[in-house]
């Protein structure tokens, strides 16, 4: 997982990605999927290595 690879907790990833910690938790637990808009926002804020580190 991207967050674990960076050694971040959920709050740190949320801060870097500019999303809520609840969103991170829901995505990681499979309760929700990342929308296209949010995914693009994450790539913009976290860099091009973000998609390659996701668990698909």
C-alpha positions in Angstrom: 0.0 0.0 0.0 1.2 3.5 -0.8 0.8 4.8 2.8 2.7 1.9 4.3 5.5 2.2 1.7 5.9 5.8 2.7 5.8 4.9 6.4 2.8 7.3 6.9 -0.2 6.9 9.1 -3.7 7.7 7.8 -3.6 11.3 9.0 -0.3 11.9 7.3 -1.5 10.6 4.0 -4.7 12.6 4.3 -2.7 15.7 5.0 -0.5 15.1 1.9 -3.4 14.2 -0.3 -5.6 17.0 1.0 -8.5 14.6 1.7 -10.1 13.5 5.0 -8.8 10.7 7.1 -12.2 9.1 6.9 -11.8 8.9 3.1 -8.5 7.1 3.5 -10.0 4.6 6.0 -13.0 3.9 3.7 -10.8 3.4 0.7 -8.4 1.1 2.5 -11.3 -1.0 4.1 -13.1 -1.3 0.7 -16.2 0.5 2.0 -15.8 3.0 -0.8 -13.9 3.3 -4.1 -11.9 6.3 -5.1 -13.7 8.5 -7.6 -12.0 9.5 -10.9 -11.9 13.1 -9.7 -10.4 12.2 -6.3 -7.9 9.9 -8.0 -6.7 12.7 -10.2 -6.4 14.9 -7.2 -4.3 12.3 -5.4 -2.0 11.9 -8.3 -1.6 15.7 -8.6 -0.8 16.1 -4.9 1.2 12.9 -4.3 3.1 12.6 -7.6 3.3 10.2 -10.4 4.6 7.3 -8.2 1.2 7.2 -6.4 -0.7 5.0 -8.9 2.1 2.5 -9.2 2.1 1.9 -5.5 -1.6 1.2 -5.1 -3.0 -2.3 -4.5 -5.4 -3.0 -7.3 
